[in-house]
Amino acid sequence: MKDSPVSQRHDVLATGHPGGRSRWRLARDLGVFELKLAVDGLKDLVLAPLALAATLADLVIPSASRGMLLEAVLRIGERFDRWLNLYGLRRRGEARTVLDEGGSDMILDYIESTALDLHRSIGRRKRGESED
């Protein structure tokens, strides 16, 4: 399997001993975890009132369909949790799209790759080098 440009950058930046994590990798992993925790908190802020509203609506609809709206909210939360993959380890190459389980990692990889490219481009301009 081919390494992504982001994983190649980590290999270049890694300075730790073999088998250990570099400081950069450890700081990056912490940053990703903290960002995912923040997103998970926002999900909770949205789903809590949505679940309450769904339950209240379920109470006034006929008994044959009662609970349908709350179950829909629970399914949304469950799918989001699988997508966010909050406690999962990095699984590069496994998620095929951003909608797959762990797809949030693909978005973070793209953001990181773009930021590193921009940083390098600015550094080359400051040194007067031409871009590749």
Secondary structure as UniProt FT lines:
FT   HELIX           5..13
FT   TURN            18..19
FT   HELIX           23..60
FT   HELIX           63..65
FT   TURN            66..67
FT   HELIX           68..84
FT   TURN            85..87
FT   TURN            92..94
FT   TURN            98..99
FT   TURN            101..103
FT   HELIX           104..127
//
